């Protein structure tokens, strides 16, 4: 059994780089059956970022990649931008923590403007380091996370969260933090979620599941919204990490082959969740990707 002709196949979170495969990785994604990508910015140059202008160029590079992918493959690409939370640590080592906080705040404001101008659909990745840091750095990171939620709230867009691993209670605590900042629940996405979050803990937080085989199988039994992602890094030093960009289309085809009764549930991560969280409805109509 094949996938329905009108079914989009969406990777909710990946990175591509002009220093890696770039457009060629997107060609592989399309050849495997993928149709829509959420392309999240990343640093394309080595070393700490210590000037806002570098973030401006970084976001522009992401935008150029998105345009090149659309032109070369016909895929729909949604751009997601923000300063990476861990950038704060590297910058503080170069220019001191107060200046690094000011820089991070300015970069978040820049990301918010991109959303308001229609150049991006969300702020991401925002959040906190995924490893232990000093008390002072943790406090600064938490301040910047709350500031990011405020920027996304005011821009009227989702926020895609990078953090340490969260279990159900951690996801619930994340929802409470967002609510305390007046952030609209249901627009907060926990990226790189490795295990299924029970529905009772998902109030206001949408999991984006790493598309490993077992997690994909389990997630199909869950009510939405939720997403599948590869977090593909496009790093020549780590080929295929975190998951290869062909993974989400492969998982979708596997459902068609092994569990055809679940085929319609693929519309949860690929259509209805995107519409519910982003206000965008991915579609394939008459062979045209929209």
PyMOL commands that set and color helices and strands:
alter all, ss='L'
color gray80, all
select helices_A, chain A and resi 23-31+52-73+87-95+97-116+135-155+168-180+199-201+213-219+236-238+247-258+260-278
alter helices_A, ss='H'
color red, helices_A
select strands_A, chain A and resi 10-14+36-40+76-81+122-127+158-162+188-193+205-210+227-229+284-285+288-289
alter strands_A, ss='S'
color yellow, strands_A
deselect
rebuild
show_as cartoon
